Amino acid sequence: MNIYTFDIFTNHCIAVEEIDETDIIGFHVHHIEIRPLYLPEPSHLKIVKEAIWNVSSLCIPSNWWTGFSTWQDFFGLLRTGTKLPIHSVVLEVNRSLERIESGICTIDHVSENGDISIDLHEDFPTLMKGYQITAKRKRLRTLKQIAAYNVAKCISSESDVQILHIPQSLYKSVSMFLDTYSGDYMCV
């Protein structure tokens, strides 16, 4: 069984205190502040996860990503009219990602291992956030791994693992499937 775990990397978080659009030349921005790590909107992250999880329900081979040698070949094959299973997956995922409001989300890359990189940009009146979400493909081989993965899908953080009455033997297994967050950010 193929599943995906998510690593969310923060590219940028920019807060704008005031925008003056009455400027004749264009617009003027006052007090830009790069802030500490903001997490993606939970509703946006949910849409991304559902889009990736739905890949396994498509009528495609289980190794759908092996039909081409490089990501550049993906676009070259499209120009020739050839349609491989990866084209169906990318089309379906991008269609699902269009549901994200106040932002842009698209597949950036599919690796030779079936890992999917997604760019997510969230734009709000005074805040712009950018994320690189990597959905890493993993193969579940045991019932214990499947159970741990299903529990991890239902919780949001490692503290939930300890609060819930999960057997001690599953703590490490469940934690392995939780989302990870990282980023290059600084406070100014």
C-alpha positions in Angstrom: 0.0 0.0 0.0 1.5 3.4 -1.1 0.8 6.3 1.2 2.2 9.9 1.5 3.6 11.8 4.5 4.0 15.6 4.3 6.9 17.9 4.9 5.9 21.6 4.9 8.7 24.0 4.3 8.0 27.8 4.8 9.5 29.8 1.9 8.3 33.2 3.1 5.9 35.0 5.4 5.6 38.7 4.8 3.2 40.9 6.8 2.3 44.3 5.4 0.9 46.8 7.8 -0.4 49.4 5.4 -0.8 49.6 1.6 -1.4 53.0 -0.1 -2.8 52.3 -3.5 -3.5 56.0 -4.2 0.1 56.6 -5.2 0.3 57.8 -8.9 3.2 55.5 -9.9 1.7 52.3 -8.5 1.3 51.5 -4.9 3.4 52.2 -1.8 3.9 49.7 1.0 4.6 50.8 4.5 6.2 48.8 7.2 7.0 45.4 5.8 7.9 42.8 8.4 9.2 39.3 7.9 7.7 37.3 10.7 8.4 34.0 12.3 7.0 30.8 11.0 3.3 30.9 10.1 1.6 27.6 9.4 -0.5 27.2 6.3 -4.2 27.7 6.6 -5.7 24.4 7.9 -8.4 24.4 5.2 -5.8 24.7 2.5 -3.6 22.0 3.9 -6.6 19.7 4.2 -7.4 20.2 0.5 -3.7 19.5 -0.5 -3.7 16.3 1.6 -7.0 15.1 0.2 -5.8 15.7 -3.3 -2.7 13.6 -2.7 -4.5 10.9 -0.8 -7.0 10.5 -3.7 -4.2 9.5 -6.0 -4.5 5.9 -4.8 -8.2 5.8 -5.7 -7.5 6.7 -9.4 -7.6 4.0 -12.0 -3.9 4.0 -12.7 -1.0 1.6 -12.1 0.5 1.6 -8.7 3.8 2.9 -10.1 2.3 5.7 -12.2 5.3 8.0 -11.9 7.7 5.6 -13.8 6.5 6.3 -17.3 9.0 9.0 -18.1 12.6 9.7 -17.3 12.7 13.4 -16.2 10.2 16.0 -15.3 11.0 17.9 -18.5 9.8 14.7 -20.4 6.4 15.3 -18.8 5.8 18.4 -20.8 7.5 17.1 -23.9 5.2 14.1 -24.0 2.2 16.4 -23.5 3.2 18.3 -26.6 3.3 15.1 -28.7 -0.2 14.1 -27.6 1.0 11.1 -25.6 -0.9 10.7 -22.3 0.7 8.6 -19.5 -0.8 7.8 -16.1 1.3 10.6 -14.6 -0.5 13.1 -16.8 -3.9 11.9 -15.3 -2.5 12.1 -11.8 -1.1 15.7 -12.2 -4.4 16.8 -14.0 -6.6 15.4 -11.2 -4.4 16.7 -8.3 -4.2 20.2 -9.9 -8.0 20.2 -10.5 -8.5 19.4 -6.7 -6.0 22.1 -5.8 -8.0 24.7 -7.6 -10.5 24.6 -4.7 -8.1 26.6 -2.6 -9.4 30.1 -2.1 -7.1 33.2 -1.5 -4.1 31.4 -2.9 -2.4 29.5 -5.7 -1.4 25.9 -5.4 0.1 23.7 -8.1 2.3 20.6 -8.5 5.9 21.8 -8.9 7.6 18.5 -9.5 7.2 14.7 -9.3 10.4 12.8 -8.5 11.7 9.5 -9.9 10.5 7.9 -6.6 6.9 9.2 -6.9 7.4 12.1 -4.3 5.3 15.1 -5.2 6.4 18.7 -4.6 3.6 21.3 -4.4 3.9 25.1 -4.3 1.3 26.8 -2.1 1.1 30.6 -2.0 -1.5 32.2 0.3 -2.4 35.8 -0.2 -4.4 37.9 2.3 -4.8 41.7 2.5 -1.9 42.1 4.9 -0.1 38.8 4.7 1.7 36.8 2.0 2.8 33.2 2.8 4.7 30.8 0.6 5.2 27.0 1.2 6.8 24.1 -0.5 4.9 20.9 0.5 6.6 17.7 -0.2 4.4 14.6 -0.2 6.9 11.7 0.3 5.7 8.3 -0.9 6.1 5.4 1.5 5.1 1.8 1.2 3.3 0.3 4.1 4.1 -3.4 4.5 2.7 -4.4 7.9 -0.6 -4.1 9.7 1.1 -2.1 12.5 2.3 0.5 9.9 -1.2 0.7 8.4 -2.8 1.2 11.8 -0.2 3.9 12.8 -0.7 5.7 9.5 -4.5 5.7 9.9 -4.1 7.1 13.5 -1.7 9.8 12.3 -4.1 11.0 9.6 -6.6 11.8 12.4 -4.4 13.8 14.6 -2.5 17.1 14.2 0.6 17.0 16.3 2.9 14.8 18.4 1.3 16.1 21.6 -2.0 14.5 20.5 -0.2 11.1 20.4 0.5 11.4 24.1 -2.9 12.9 25.1 -4.9 10.1 23.4 -4.7 6.6 24.9 -2.6 5.1 22.2 -0.5 2.1 23.2 3.1 3.0 24.0 4.3 0.6 21.4 2.6 2.7 18.7 4.0 6.1 19.7 7.1 6.0 17.5 5.2 4.4 14.6 2.5 7.1 14.7 5.0 9.9 15.1 6.7 8.7 11.9 3.6 9.6 9.8 2.9 13.0 11.3 3.4 16.2 9.2 6.8 18.0 9.7 7.3 21.7 9.5 10.5 23.6 8.8 11.5 26.9 7.1 14.1 29.6 6.5 12.6 32.6 8.2 13.9 35.5 10.3 12.5 38.3 12.4 13.2 41.8 11.4 
